[in-house]
Amino acid sequence: MKQEVATDIRTIFNAPNREEADRLLKLMVAKYEKIAPQLSAWMETSIPEGLTIFSFKESHRRRIRTTNLPERVNREIKKRTKVASIFPSAESCQRLVTAILIEISEEWGAGQAYLSI
C-alpha cells in the first residue's frame, strides 16, 4: 500500500492549482477512510499545510517543494567546517556557520538568487 499512498499524495501535490489539489485531497481522504482510518485522518490534517505551496508562482513551486535548497546550504556548511575540523568552542563553530549563511544570503541578494522574482 506504501507505493499507492505515495502516488496518491504525489498526485495531490502535482495538481495544477489549489482548488484541484483540495478536491483530490478530499477524494484521497474518502478513499482511505475505511481501509486506513489513521492515514485518512493524517492526510486530512497534515497535507493542507503542504498545500500552501500553491500560493507561490508556478515557476518557484518545484524549487521550493524539493530539498535541493537546504541540501545545497548544508553541503556548503559541511565543506567549510571540514576545513577547520576542530573548533575551540561551540561558539566558534556557530560564528563560522553564521558567516557562511550570511555569505550565501548576500550572494542570493546580489542577483545570484536561487529563485528569481
Secondary structure, DSSP 4 states (H G I P E B T S, - for coil): -HHHHHHHHHHHHTSSSHHHHHHHHHHHHHHHTTT-HHHHHHHHHHHHHHGGGGGS-HHHHHHHHSSHHHHHHHHHHHHHHHHH---SSHHHHHHHHHHHHHHHHHHHHTT--SS--
